[in-house]
Amino acid sequence: MNDAFTPRRDFLKQTGLGLTGLALGSLVSPLPSARAAGANDRVRVAVIGCGGQGRGAHIAGLTNIAEEANVELVAVCDPDAERRAMGSEAGNGAKAMSDFRQMLDDDSIDAVWVATPDHWHVPAAILAMQAGKHVYVEKPCSHNVREGRALVEASKKHNRIVQHGTQMRSNGGFQEAVAMLREGKIGDVMIARVWNIQKRNDIGHLQPSEPPTHLDYDMWVGPAPMVPYQENRSHYNWHWWYNFGTGDAGNDGVHEFDLARWGLGVNEHPTTVSAIGGKYFFDDDQQFPDTMTATFEYPSGEASPPKQLVFEMRLWSTSYPYNVDSGIEFYGTKGKMFISRRGKLQLWNDRNKSEPIEVSGPLQMNVVNNHKAFLAAIRGEGPQTADAVTAHLSASLCHLANISTRVGRTLHFDKTTETIKDDSDANNLLGREYREGHWAIPTTV
């Protein structure tokens, strides 16, 4: 049966969900752990990257649930000595490492969290899987489409679990809302309109300079092409540079892309991508757009018509729909649903009349729930919420939108070969160049 018409109680049951259940996304079978075999085994983990998300969300989160989840944070890693020390402190004295290959050599470590800049996500994840570790990788899972495919293939080859940092899939309120869409609450879901609207900072115009003494800049750049150190393309601001980030479509928009695709019920790539935008507001060194409108078309299937996903990004405004900076409107043949990770949920019928709707779980992202889902999957106690395929399909939307905007053309994407038809310039942007001979170049790219 097409799950778009499966009653919600059955849908939740089929996917291993109750109101506090773990998974609704891809229904892969749990994989065996490298070492931990059951609920009574303590899962030993390490975190690569001690910046804001690595330290504040992952190191602190894992430390806080250590006893409850029977997990032990044993090591942290960062090429910045100051951040490394803060990470160790936040992790109750977890061993601090400057080179994550040290933790990969430790056979007692079952899983690693990759909370690095985007350009390190797939290289570090693949090396970890090659070393027998399961991997939690921050969003977006990849720097580009080809690396996303490499992540998927490595997960299959090494039989390792990959959990993506799109944590709405691990939170009960979103699971319930999507289950309502599946049971036909608004009929056939045809279109999702997504927005990421916020006021970002100007990063200014700077010149190359010597890196600070506490930063191993060579390690920080890793397999990306080497460029001179520049202060406004290092910590956090790396998001806005082609070499290291994926712009705000990948930084923040990926959360909405993921929920929109989930709600639409599309588990494949779009075949047409058309995006326009650019730097309309900022006069600084950022390379990615501050303004973007992108439309993705999914082809019809055996039991469904074509579907659209529309993405709006404005990084210079605080004027946004429903008074939330990020949200999604799902348009169906029998109504509309609005949902936001800022805790909002509304419903209208096919006569545009508001109707009551509620869920028992919170409509807010909770990283700890994503941690627990990952640990449960490692132990074989439940299905995953966001595996490598799920991650790749959502992250690719960010990449394709960026490419279409960059070349200024509509893309016709072959979802099977993952290539762009009749456009060599755009096709070249599906991957990237690497620093010649670097030890971390993904082997499956």
SVG drawing of the C-alpha trace seen along z (x, -y; Angstrom):
<svg xmlns="http://www.w3.org/2000/svg" viewBox="-15 -46 67 54">
<polyline fill="none" stroke="black" stroke-width="0.4" points="0.0,0.0 1.2,-3.5 2.0,-5.0 0.4,-8.3 -2.9,-6.5 -1.9,-4.4 -3.8,-5.2 -1.6,-7.1 -1.9,-4.5 -0.7,-1.8 2.0,-4.0 3.5,-4.7 3.3,-1.1 4.9,0.0 7.8,-2.3 8.5,-1.4 6.9,-4.6 4.7,-5.4 4.3,-9.0 7.8,-8.8 9.1,-6.5 12.4,-6.8 12.1,-6.6 9.9,-7.5 12.4,-8.1 14.3,-5.4 13.4,-1.9 16.8,-0.2 17.6,2.7 19.8,1.9 23.4,2.7 25.9,4.4 28.2,2.3 32.0,2.4 32.2,3.5 29.0,2.8 26.6,5.7 23.6,5.0 21.7,2.8 24.1,3.5 27.2,2.5 28.5,-1.0 28.9,-2.7 32.3,-4.5 32.3,-7.6 34.4,-10.5 33.7,-13.9 35.6,-15.5 35.1,-19.3 34.8,-21.4 33.2,-24.6 29.7,-25.8 27.7,-22.8 30.4,-20.3 31.0,-21.5 27.6,-23.0 25.3,-20.4 27.3,-17.1 30.0,-17.1 27.7,-18.7 24.7,-16.6 26.5,-13.3 28.0,-14.2 24.6,-15.0 23.0,-11.7 26.1,-9.5 24.4,-7.6 20.9,-7.5 22.1,-6.3 25.0,-4.2 27.4,-6.2 30.9,-7.3 32.6,-10.2 36.3,-9.3 37.9,-11.7 37.5,-15.0 39.5,-16.5 40.0,-19.9 42.9,-21.5 42.4,-24.6 44.2,-24.1 41.9,-26.6 38.7,-24.9 40.2,-21.5 40.8,-22.4 37.3,-23.8 35.9,-20.6 37.8,-18.5 36.6,-20.5 33.0,-20.4 33.4,-16.6 34.5,-16.1 38.1,-15.6 37.7,-13.6 41.1,-13.0 42.0,-15.9 43.5,-15.1 44.8,-17.3 44.6,-14.7 41.4,-12.6 43.3,-9.6 44.4,-9.0 40.8,-8.2 40.3,-6.1 43.2,-3.9 41.5,-3.2 39.5,0.0 37.6,-0.6 35.7,-3.6 32.5,-2.5 31.3,-5.7 32.4,-9.2 30.5,-12.5 31.7,-14.6 31.0,-18.3 33.6,-19.9 33.3,-22.4 31.3,-21.0 34.4,-20.2 35.5,-17.7 32.2,-15.9 32.5,-13.1 36.3,-12.6 36.2,-12.2 33.1,-10.0 34.5,-7.7 37.8,-7.3 35.9,-6.6 33.8,-3.9 36.9,-2.4 38.2,-2.1 35.0,-0.3 33.2,-3.2 29.6,-4.2 29.2,-7.9 27.0,-10.7 27.6,-13.5 26.4,-17.0 24.2,-18.7 24.6,-18.9 26.1,-15.5 28.3,-16.5 30.0,-19.4 28.7,-18.4 26.6,-15.8 29.4,-13.4 30.6,-13.3 27.1,-12.5 27.0,-9.5 30.4,-8.5 29.0,-8.6 26.1,-6.3 28.4,-3.8 30.9,-3.8 28.0,-3.1 27.0,-0.1 30.5,1.2 31.6,1.0 28.2,2.0 28.2,-1.0 25.4,-3.2 25.4,-6.9 23.1,-9.2 22.5,-12.7 22.2,-15.9 18.7,-16.7 17.2,-16.0 13.6,-16.8 13.2,-13.2 14.0,-12.1 11.4,-14.2 7.8,-13.1 5.9,-16.1 7.3,-16.1 6.8,-12.3 3.1,-12.7 2.6,-15.6 4.2,-13.7 2.1,-10.7 -1.0,-12.9 0.1,-13.8 0.6,-10.1 -2.9,-9.3 -4.3,-11.9 -5.1,-14.7 -4.8,-17.3 -5.4,-14.8 -2.6,-14.2 0.4,-16.4 1.4,-18.2 3.6,-21.1 5.8,-22.1 6.8,-25.8 9.9,-26.3 11.6,-29.4 14.8,-30.3 14.6,-34.1 16.9,-35.7 19.4,-38.6 22.9,-37.4 26.1,-39.3 28.3,-41.2 31.8,-39.4 33.6,-42.4 36.5,-42.6 39.8,-41.2 43.2,-40.2 45.1,-37.0 47.2,-36.9 49.2,-34.5 47.0,-31.9 46.9,-32.2 49.5,-30.0 46.8,-27.9 45.4,-26.8 46.9,-24.0 45.7,-25.5 47.0,-22.8 44.9,-20.2 41.9,-22.6 42.1,-23.0 42.5,-19.2 41.8,-17.8 40.3,-21.1 42.5,-23.1 45.0,-25.2 44.3,-28.9 46.0,-31.4 44.5,-31.9 42.0,-34.7 40.2,-35.5 36.7,-35.9 36.8,-32.4 37.7,-30.4 35.6,-29.8 31.9,-29.8 32.4,-32.2 33.7,-29.2 30.0,-28.6 30.1,-31.4 33.1,-30.2 33.0,-27.7 36.0,-25.8 34.6,-25.0 30.9,-25.6 27.5,-25.2 26.0,-28.7 22.9,-29.1 21.0,-26.7 23.2,-24.0 23.8,-25.6 20.2,-26.2 18.0,-25.5 18.8,-21.8 16.6,-21.3 13.6,-22.6 14.5,-20.8 14.6,-17.5 11.2,-18.0 9.7,-19.2 10.9,-16.1 9.8,-13.9 6.3,-15.5 6.0,-15.3 6.8,-11.6 9.5,-11.8 12.4,-9.4 14.4,-10.3 16.1,-13.2 14.2,-15.9 14.5,-15.8 14.3,-19.6 15.9,-22.4 15.5,-26.0 16.9,-28.7 17.7,-32.4 19.4,-34.6 22.7,-36.1 24.2,-38.7 21.5,-41.3 22.3,-42.9 25.8,-42.2 28.9,-43.9 31.5,-41.7 33.7,-38.6 30.9,-36.0 30.7,-33.9 27.3,-32.3 24.0,-34.1 22.2,-36.1 19.0,-35.8 17.6,-32.7 14.4,-31.3 14.5,-27.7 11.9,-25.3 12.4,-21.5 10.1,-19.2 9.7,-15.5 8.4,-13.3 5.2,-11.4 5.3,-7.8 3.2,-4.8 0.8,-6.0 1.5,-9.7 1.4,-12.8 4.4,-15.2 5.3,-17.3 7.1,-20.5 9.3,-21.9 9.7,-25.7 12.5,-27.2 12.9,-30.9 16.0,-32.3 16.5,-35.9 19.4,-36.6 18.8,-40.3 15.3,-40.4 13.3,-39.6 10.0,-39.9 8.8,-36.3 5.6,-34.3 3.7,-33.3 6.3,-35.3 8.9,-32.5 12.2,-32.5 11.9,-29.0 8.8,-27.0 7.0,-24.9 3.5,-25.0 2.3,-21.7 -0.4,-22.1 -2.6,-19.1 -5.7,-18.4 -7.9,-18.7 -6.2,-21.5 -3.0,-22.9 -0.7,-22.3 1.8,-24.7 4.6,-23.5 7.7,-25.1 10.5,-23.9 9.8,-27.0 6.8,-25.1 4.0,-26.0 1.4,-23.8 -1.8,-24.9 -4.3,-23.2 -6.8,-24.4 -9.4,-22.4 -10.1,-22.5 -12.4,-25.6 -9.5,-27.4 -11.1,-27.2 -8.9,-26.7 -9.3,-23.5 -8.0,-22.3 -4.8,-20.2 -2.4,-19.2 0.4,-16.7 1.5,-15.4 5.2,-15.7 7.2,-18.9 7.7,-20.7 11.2,-21.7 14.5,-20.2 16.2,-18.2 19.8,-17.0 19.8,-14.7 16.8,-12.7 18.9,-12.3 21.8,-11.0 19.5,-8.5 18.1,-7.3 21.7,-6.8 22.7,-4.9 19.6,-2.7 20.3,-1.9 23.9,-1.0 22.6,1.4 20.0,2.9 17.2,1.6 15.4,-0.4 15.4,-1.7 17.3,-4.8 15.7,-8.2 18.1,-9.7 20.5,-7.2 23.0,-8.0 20.5,-7.8 18.0,-10.1 20.9,-12.5 22.2,-12.4 18.8,-13.1 18.1,-16.1 21.6,-17.6 21.6,-17.3 18.8,-19.8 21.1,-22.4 23.8,-21.6 21.6,-21.6 20.0,-24.9 23.5,-26.5 24.6,-25.2 21.5,-26.4 21.9,-29.9 25.7,-29.9 25.4,-29.0 22.1,-30.9 20.3,-28.1 17.6,-25.5 19.1,-22.0 17.8,-18.8 19.0,-16.2 19.3,-12.5 18.3,-11.0 19.7,-7.6 23.2,-8.6 23.2,-11.8 24.4,-13.9 23.2,-17.2 22.1,-16.7 23.7,-18.7 25.5,-21.2 29.2,-20.6 29.7,-23.7 27.0,-22.7 28.0,-19.1 31.5,-19.9 30.1,-21.6 28.6,-18.3 32.0,-17.5 35.1,-19.4 38.9,-19.6 41.1,-18.2 44.5,-19.0 46.8,-16.8 48.0,-13.7 46.2,-14.5 45.6,-11.6 41.9,-12.3 40.6,-12.5 37.5,-10.3 38.5,-7.0 35.0,-6.4 34.6,-9.7"/>
</svg>
